[in-house]
Amino acid sequence: MLSRLRAAAQVLRPRALARTAKSVDDLTAETQQLRRSMKDTLAESARLAERAERLESSVRTLEQSLAAVALRESQLSAIYRLDRELENDVAGLPGVLDVAAIAAHTQRALAEATLHPHPFPHIVVDNVWPEPFYDALLKGVPPAELFADRPINKRRLVVPFEWSHQYGARVWNFLVQEVLDRVVAPVLVQKFKQPLGEWLLANWPLPADAPTEHVRFQSTDGRILLRHRGYLIPPHRDPKWGLITCLMYLAKPGDSEAWGTQLYSVESDVEAPSVAAYWIKAERCRLEKDVPFRRNSMLVFLNSVGAHGARIPMEAEPADLERYMYQFRVGPTASSIRELMRLLPAERQSLWAGKVITDYN
């Protein structure tokens, strides 16, 4: 007991207390310095992390820019190559782009096609174009590289093209500017006169004797579609103002006729709720017809009821499968749309109003 008291007395001596206090002060100072160092280290780490993130973002941007440059280079190279390959063919185009000969052939093909009422009014037209013109359309399809800046399930080029090889621009501009509005659209309106008139009367208070004659029509939304294996567009109806949809199959030599377009009836079918594309659940759809992907043929249908869709299975051959088709619609002109909107009762205007988004496939 006495020895412990002596040890406690030694500790409580002023000198010992001073040494202890100094040790505590030194430890406190070291702790504060360590905290400051840790704070500085954490701040530096945050700065380094932020810098690394900026560098990573810059690298991603640079990679995207390089990929875009590489794609544009491949597109320009493909255009140059086709311009060289088809240089002599351009000189022969005036004899192929003969409006009178094309009109006589195509009007006859459209007139002879059978109008089927089920699952909705449609025709499948064979031998749509004179063979020289159809071959020119195939040659004029822009190279696949020009489609490659869009997702694989949404590859398309609007016609007239923003840019393309000279041959393709000449042929496809001719189709759109000289043939579709002047030749095809009037024949299709006449071909679908009865079901189109009934559809117009079901929606607008037009004269019952000749409703189609009170609407001015034009071809719209023309674009070439490129599809690969794995392509899928579920059952749907097209935007409502495209009253008639036309799908022209651009089958090349050797292409299979499989995987064209599927036509469906719809259980408990109702009117599309807006002007946009109307997507319909698959369980409500019943497959009624599979239209083949046949060369120089065209599917035309009234965009009224039912649904259509398309798919190419992943196991389709060859692995680099490419399917081209041209889609356009026949619908009212802008001035006719304004007139028809004025005729609609207030409670139905919302079903036909709004901006139409056509880029959905």
HUGI-V280503 format. One line per field, one symbol per residue. psi: psi as a letter, one per 30 degrees, with the letter a starting at -180 (. if undefined). Layout:
psi=???
This chain:
psi=eeeeeeeeeeegkeeeeeeeeeeeeeeeeeeeeeeeeeeeeeeeeeeeeeeeeeeeeeeeeeeeeeeeeeeeeeeeeeeeeeeeegeeeefgeefeijeeeeeeeeeeeeefkkjkfkflklljklhelkeeeeeeeeefkllfffffglkfghklkkkklekaleeeeeeeeeeeffeeeeeeeeeeeeegeeeeeeeefffkilkffieffgkkllklhkkkkkklkfkkjlklklkefiekkkjjkiklkfklflhckkkklkkhklkkfaflkjkkkeffkkkekjklikkhlkkklkieaallalljlfgkklehkkkklkkllklkleeeeeeeeffkleffeffgllkkjfif.
